[in-house]
Amino acid sequence: MAELERISPDASQLEESNLLMKLRESLIDDGGQSTEVTHPYGISIYPNNVAYFVWSAISIIGMVAAGVCWWKNPW
């Protein structure tokens, strides 16, 4: 992103094209038959990773507690 912000507004189309091609080469891995985008692990849910962990932990604890209560008093 910093690289894109550094390019001047009066840059030539060739400079812009070269920058975009360089950026594309660094973000996309061409693996022969398939093409993959390079991204950090977990980036798809990155902003909410902690919230998802807490939510799942509370859910698991709740399910265990409900199972214990049901096991002790099944209706």
Secondary structure, 3 states (H helix, E strand, C coil): CHHHHHCCCCCCHHHHHHHHHHHHHHHEEEECCEEEECCCCCHHHHHHHHHHHHHHHHHHHHHHHHHHHHHHCCC
